[in-house]
Amino acid sequence: MINKMTLDITKKTVLLVIALALTVVFIIFGVFVPTIANIKNTTADTDSLRTYLEQKYEQSINNHVTRNKIKEIKESSAGFSAYVFKKGDELTLITYLENLAAKYNLNQSISNSNIDKMPAKYIDISLDISGDYVKVLEYLSDIESSDYFLNVEQLQFTPAFDRSGQPTQSTDLNLTLGLYASQ
């Protein structure tokens, strides 16, 4: 009988251990594994949301900085309109160039121009200038410091010679200027 009772206790203990093991396995696979998977998914979603919010924050900061820069550019460029060539300023520009040539006692003629073809966005003016070399250089210096944004596109000096073939203090200049025009 002791044997039978021991056997029953052993069977009961084995069954109890198996039941506990099954309960532990059920708890592990029924509770812990899904919870861990859920935590991993939540972590991944949180990381994605954090990255998205950081990008939006950076965009917001960049937009703010850009708005401030645009405001600064508008403020600094407000005075530029006086220096931009506009339709109707053709006579003013030509008069400026003629007065500049007269200031330095130079002969000047316009050999080619698209100034009359407004509303061109870029104006080309080709000038033939002749006179004293130093005065021509001073003329060029004034062109570069003029109120208009003039681009020197071509600059060609040719020395002048007298009838005997000797060089003189005079020079000929072929000058092509360009400037942007607004409507």
Contacts in CASP RR format, 6 or more apart in sequence:
PFRMAT RR
TARGET T0000
AUTHOR 0000-0000-0000
METHOD contacts of the structure
MODEL  1
MINKMTLDITKKTVLLVIALALTVVFIIFGVFVPTIANIKNTTADTDSLR
TYLEQKYEQSINNHVTRNKIKEIKESSAGFSAYVFKKGDELTLITYLENL
AAKYNLNQSISNSNIDKMPAKYIDISLDISGDYVKVLEYLSDIESSDYFL
NVEQLQFTPAFDRSGQPTQSTDLNLTLGLYASQ
82 147 0 8 1.000
83 147 0 8 1.000
83 148 0 8 1.000
83 149 0 8 1.000
84 149 0 8 1.000
84 180 0 8 1.000
84 181 0 8 1.000
84 182 0 8 1.000
85 93 0 8 1.000
85 123 0 8 1.000
85 148 0 8 1.000
85 149 0 8 1.000
85 179 0 8 1.000
85 180 0 8 1.000
85 181 0 8 1.000
85 182 0 8 1.000
86 181 0 8 1.000
86 182 0 8 1.000
86 183 0 8 1.000
87 118 0 8 1.000
87 119 0 8 1.000
87 181 0 8 1.000
87 183 0 8 1.000
88 118 0 8 1.000
90 115 0 8 1.000
90 116 0 8 1.000
90 118 0 8 1.000
93 115 0 8 1.000
93 125 0 8 1.000
93 148 0 8 1.000
94 110 0 8 1.000
94 115 0 8 1.000
96 146 0 8 1.000
96 148 0 8 1.000
97 108 0 8 1.000
97 110 0 8 1.000
97 125 0 8 1.000
97 127 0 8 1.000
98 108 0 8 1.000
100 139 0 8 1.000
100 142 0 8 1.000
100 143 0 8 1.000
100 146 0 8 1.000
101 107 0 8 1.000
101 108 0 8 1.000
101 129 0 8 1.000
101 139 0 8 1.000
103 139 0 8 1.000
103 142 0 8 1.000
104 132 0 8 1.000
104 135 0 8 1.000
104 136 0 8 1.000
104 138 0 8 1.000
104 139 0 8 1.000
105 131 0 8 1.000
105 132 0 8 1.000
105 135 0 8 1.000
106 129 0 8 1.000
106 130 0 8 1.000
106 131 0 8 1.000
106 132 0 8 1.000
106 135 0 8 1.000
106 136 0 8 1.000
106 139 0 8 1.000
107 129 0 8 1.000
107 130 0 8 1.000
107 131 0 8 1.000
108 127 0 8 1.000
108 128 0 8 1.000
108 129 0 8 1.000
109 127 0 8 1.000
109 128 0 8 1.000
110 125 0 8 1.000
110 126 0 8 1.000
110 127 0 8 1.000
111 126 0 8 1.000
111 127 0 8 1.000
111 128 0 8 1.000
111 174 0 8 1.000
112 124 0 8 1.000
112 125 0 8 1.000
112 126 0 8 1.000
113 123 0 8 1.000
113 124 0 8 1.000
113 125 0 8 1.000
113 126 0 8 1.000
114 120 0 8 1.000
114 123 0 8 1.000
114 124 0 8 1.000
115 123 0 8 1.000
115 125 0 8 1.000
118 181 0 8 1.000
119 181 0 8 1.000
119 183 0 8 1.000
120 181 0 8 1.000
121 180 0 8 1.000
121 181 0 8 1.000
122 178 0 8 1.000
122 179 0 8 1.000
122 180 0 8 1.000
122 181 0 8 1.000
123 178 0 8 1.000
123 179 0 8 1.000
123 180 0 8 1.000
123 181 0 8 1.000
124 153 0 8 1.000
124 176 0 8 1.000
124 177 0 8 1.000
124 178 0 8 1.000
125 176 0 8 1.000
125 177 0 8 1.000
125 178 0 8 1.000
125 179 0 8 1.000
126 154 0 8 1.000
126 174 0 8 1.000
126 175 0 8 1.000
126 176 0 8 1.000
126 177 0 8 1.000
127 173 0 8 1.000
127 174 0 8 1.000
127 175 0 8 1.000
127 176 0 8 1.000
127 177 0 8 1.000
128 172 0 8 1.000
128 173 0 8 1.000
128 174 0 8 1.000
128 175 0 8 1.000
129 136 0 8 1.000
129 139 0 8 1.000
129 172 0 8 1.000
129 173 0 8 1.000
129 174 0 8 1.000
129 175 0 8 1.000
130 160 0 8 1.000
130 170 0 8 1.000
130 171 0 8 1.000
130 172 0 8 1.000
130 173 0 8 1.000
131 160 0 8 1.000
131 170 0 8 1.000
131 171 0 8 1.000
131 172 0 8 1.000
132 169 0 8 1.000
132 170 0 8 1.000
132 171 0 8 1.000
133 169 0 8 1.000
133 170 0 8 1.000
133 171 0 8 1.000
136 157 0 8 1.000
136 171 0 8 1.000
136 173 0 8 1.000
140 152 0 8 1.000
140 155 0 8 1.000
140 173 0 8 1.000
140 175 0 8 1.000
143 150 0 8 1.000
143 152 0 8 1.000
143 175 0 8 1.000
143 177 0 8 1.000
144 150 0 8 1.000
144 152 0 8 1.000
148 179 0 8 1.000
149 179 0 8 1.000
149 180 0 8 1.000
150 177 0 8 1.000
150 178 0 8 1.000
150 179 0 8 1.000
151 177 0 8 1.000
151 178 0 8 1.000
151 179 0 8 1.000
152 175 0 8 1.000
152 176 0 8 1.000
152 177 0 8 1.000
152 178 0 8 1.000
153 176 0 8 1.000
153 177 0 8 1.000
153 178 0 8 1.000
154 174 0 8 1.000
154 175 0 8 1.000
154 176 0 8 1.000
155 173 0 8 1.000
155 174 0 8 1.000
155 175 0 8 1.000
155 176 0 8 1.000
156 173 0 8 1.000
156 174 0 8 1.000
156 175 0 8 1.000
157 171 0 8 1.000
157 172 0 8 1.000
157 173 0 8 1.000
158 171 0 8 1.000
158 172 0 8 1.000
158 173 0 8 1.000
158 174 0 8 1.000
159 167 0 8 1.000
159 168 0 8 1.000
159 171 0 8 1.000
159 172 0 8 1.000
160 167 0 8 1.000
160 168 0 8 1.000
160 170 0 8 1.000
160 171 0 8 1.000
160 172 0 8 1.000
161 167 0 8 1.000
161 168 0 8 1.000
162 168 0 8 1.000
END
